[in-house]
Amino acid sequence: MLSTDDHRRDSAGLRYVYPVVSRRAGGVSIGINLNVNNACNWACLYCQVENLTRGGPPPIDLDLLTDELAFFLDQALRGDFMARQVPPEARKLVDVAFSGNGEPTSAPEFAEAVRSVDAVLARFDLRGTLPVRLITNGSLLHRPEVQTGIRLLGELGGEVWFKLDRAGADEVAEINGVPAQLDRVARNLALCAGLAPTWVQTCWFALDGRSPSVASRAAYCDLLKPLAGKLVGIHLYGLARPSMQPAAARLSRLPAQELEAFASEVNEKTGIRVNIAP
């Protein structure tokens, strides 16, 4: 049985398509993994990908992706996949999500992959009823082809979950493994929100036994406050699955009450609604 702690990319025996039970989406999310070589342009301390490397994906076989998605939808909707593999309370399809083992928008074929997914959903009469989501670190929004893909996703009624774990330069460098360019982050987030409905997604946890500081919380609110009217909201979540990175021992979950307190602080200071998944 699948569970919220099991996000294996090979659970269905396919190359690009993998089902997971998503605690944030509330059912079975059909993942699209474009980064089958475990390569990403970021290196987050909490990443669950084994053998994570820096880089981008190999060329995408769009025909195979299309066939796999159609096959899986047939199994989920007309076959016995749900009964065999999914707990009763989660037996509903909630979205198709470009996520996987790296940054999806690093694939040059990203926009074409969005079109391929849309064509399959239309074939199953799911266009407009099964949302398409992009889970992204937002670092490549300056690329015209990425903007094209996100604009198309928005036109199809989809949405973006844009990663923002911290808003202090030192923290971003340590947690996400990239130099912090916070002005660019704010610009990319505003650009993304203009192309498709956009949520911020934030992983909130203790590092070396210490909760994020008062200064860290304030910087986060300061970055997001000017964007309050453009964002759908914030998904604030805690650690659920073990990190597969060398820093795993440095990470620990925060009590639900601490996430709730931070969510209230963010809402009060920015006016942005916050959903919590401890």
N, C-alpha and C positions, 0 to 999 in steps of 0.2 A: 504494500500500500504506500502511495505517496503521502508525504506529510510536509508541514511547513519547514521542517529542518532539512528536507531532502530536495536539493535543487540540482541533482545530477543532470548533465546535459545529454547523457546517453540513455536515459531511462526508457525511451521509446525505440531505441535501436536505430535512430535516424541521424543524419549528418547535421542538418541545420535546425530541425524542429524538435523541441523537447517540452513536455508538459510539467508544470509545477503547481503545487497548491500554494497560492499566494495569500499570506495573512493580510497584506495591505489591500489587495484587490478583492479578497473575499470569496475565492473559488479557484477553479482551474484556469491558470494562465498558460496560453500556448506560446512558449518562448521561441524566438527566432535568433539563433546564434550565428552571427556572421563571422565571428572571430574564433574559428574552429582550431586555430593554432595556439590558443591561449596567449595571444599577444595584445597588449593595450598600450596606449600612450601615457597612461597614468600607472601608479603602483601604490594603491591604497593599502594601508596597514591592515585593514579588516577584510580584505578581499578573500573570497572563498575558493578562488581558482587555484588549483595545484599547478606547479611548474609555470607560474606566470612569467612572461617575458615582455620586454619592451618591443613595440613595433605595431604593425598593422596586419590585417588579414590577408590570406592568399586570395586569388581571384574567386569570385562567387559564381557557382553554377546555378544560374537563375531557373533553368528548367528543372533541375533536381529539387531546388527549394520549393518550387510550385507543386511538383508531384508529391513531395513529402507532406506539405501542408494539406493538400487535398486528401491524401491517404489518412492523415491523422484525424481530420475533421470527420471523415466517413466513419472511422473507428469510434470516435467519441459520440457522434450523433446517432449512428445507425448500428454500431457494433456493441460489444460488451466491455469496452475499455473502462468506462466509468465504474461499472459494477465490480470489475476485477481489481482496479488500481487506485480508486479514489474513496476516501471515507464518505459515508452517507451525507454528512452535513456539508460537504464541499462539492457535490456532484452537479456542478453547473459551470459552463464556460463563461468566463468573465472578460477576457480580452485576448488579443494577439499582441505580444510585447517584443519589440526589438530590444534585446538585452544581451544575454550570453556571456562569453568569456573575455570580453574586451569592449572597447568603445565602438558601437555599431556604426557611427557616422564616419569612421576611418576607412570604411569600405567604399571605393570609388563607385560601386554599383548600388549604394544605399537607396538613392531615389528610385532606381529601377526595381529594387527589392520591394519598396513600398507599393509600387504599381502592381507587381506580381501578387502580393498579398491581397490587394484590393480585388484583383481579377478572380482569385480563388473564392474570396468571401462572396462576391457577386454570384458565382456559380452555385453556392450553397444558400443563396437568399439571405445572407448575413450582413451584407453591406449596410452600414448605418445602424445595425443592431448589436453587432459584436465589435466593441471599440478596438482601435489599433493604437498602441502606445509606444513611445520611444523613451527608453531609459538611458540617459546620456550624461556625460560629464560636461557637455556644453562647450568644450574647448575648441571645436572646429566650426563654430557657427559663422566664422568669417568666410568660409568656402562657399562659393555660389551653388555648387552642387548639393551641399548639405542644406542650404536654405531652400533649394527646390524641393528636396525630399520632405522637409518639415512643413513647407507650405502645402504640399500635396496631402500630407497626413492631416493637416488642419481642415482642408477642403473635404476630406472624407469623414469628418466628425471625430477624428482622433485627438490625442493630446500628448504632451511631453512631460516627463518627470526629469527635472534638471537638477543634477547633483550640486549641492552646496553644503559641505560638512562644517566648515569654519570660515570666518571672514578676517582672520588675522594672518599676515604674511608668513610668519614663522610656523603657525599651526598648519596652514595649507601645505607648506613645503614638507613638514614632517608627516602629516596624516595622508596626504594624497600623492606625495612623492614628485611634486612639480613646483617650479618657481611660481610664486604668487603674483599674479597681475590682476589685482582686484578691480581696477577700473575696467579692464577688458571683460572680466566676469560680469560686472554690472551691465556693460553694453551688450554682451552676448545674451544675457538673460532677458533684457528688454527687447532685443531683436527677436528672440525666440517667441516671446509672449505676443509679439505682433504677427507672427506667422501661424501659430496654433495655440490653443488653450494650454497653459503651462503651469505646472506645479513645481515647487521646489521640493527636493527630497534631501533630508538631512539625517545622517547617522550620528547619534548622540551617545557618547560612551565615556568611560573613565580611561585615562592613559597613565600608566605607572601609578595606579591607585588614586589619581587625582581627577576630580570632576572639572569640566571646563570652568574657567575663571570668570569673575565678574566682568573683566575686560573683554574676554572672549564672547560672552553673551551680548555685551553692549555693541561690539563690532558687528556681530551678526545682525542685530536689529538695525543698526545704522545703515548697513549695506542694503537691506531689503525695504526699509521704510519708503524711499522714493519710488519703489516699484509696486506699492500696495494696490494701486488701482488697475494694474496690468496683470497681476497673477491671480490664478484660481485659488491657490492656497498653498499650504506647506504640509508635506508628509514628514512628521518627526518620528523616527523609529530607533529602537535600541538594537543591540547585538542579539541575533537569534541563532546563527550558525557559526561554527568555529572558523576563525581565520586560518588560511593555509600559508600565511606569510611568516617570515622569520620573526616578526615582532608580535606574534600571536600572544605570547605570555604577558605582554605589556598591557593588553586590553582587558577590560572587564565591564560587565553590564551595570547600568545605573538603575536604582530602584524606580518603579513606575511613578512614584510620587515626585521624583526629581524631574522626570520628563514632563509631568503634568504642570509642575511649577514653572518650568522654562516655557512651555507652550502658552501659559497664561501671561507670562512676561512678554513674549513675542507679540501676542495678540493685543495686549495693552499698549505696547510701544509703537506698533506698526499698523494695527487695524486688520492684519491679515489673519484669516482663519487658519487653525492648525489642527490636523488630524494626528492622533497618537497611536503608535503600535509599539508598546514597550518590549 
